[in-house]
């Protein structure tokens, strides 16, 4: 029986590739040389499985005239021109909500690590600076109880961060495109108002062409010198130059980033910034979340190649 050819835009787990190989011919993952130019790609591929934000996504789509479906592993699908893929009548899917619990867990970990200075405490002990003086050797910091947590983007991840934060007795507010019906949290009509109110700002909004660097100098200044920023959404939402400047000047108490522009290539300024926690885009990376996302992709592929409507379809721009 003929197996449709599936192109992998990046590498995936052995489990996923084994399940795919049962019904499809797998090609890839695509290798990108240092020049950044694509090598030859299979122009007869029927579907592309990729991740949001990869710089090669649109070039691969343009280079594969036989594509019928682009399946994004994960919630994000930025990095492609929705109007162009709409003109080709391509189906685009993603995996919304499958990793929300894992990302929310990690966000809370970053909130605690940044506000309670856990990495600084680890270094303090390792440097043998802890003395048996009977008092706290590091300065006391505010706890989470009563802290105002501002969430930019109360989607699947944002809602789960909010529910976890309430268990820590934090006060929760949010900003989004509109007030969320039934959400028991403070709604702020503008991001500026949320930043003025919040002690900790969690960035959980979807990235698009209209909100690049929306967390800019103005927003960072409004959070203030005792505030913290946590980004578990997309790196493009935050201006890294403004963030580093604020941290170096003491205009922000701390920050924690799991996502970056042009990752995995980080500027030295981020690597050297004080009171900044960095992690390699792994908030989603639990086995349960990975398997759930893989199963969503598999379900969409199966539906498409059996002539059935696909779930989790991304709405495309109209011509």
Order of alpha helices (4+ residues) and beta strands (2+ residues): beta-alpha-beta-beta-alpha-beta-alpha-beta-alpha-alpha-beta-alpha-beta-beta-alpha-beta-alpha-beta-alpha-beta-alpha-beta-alpha
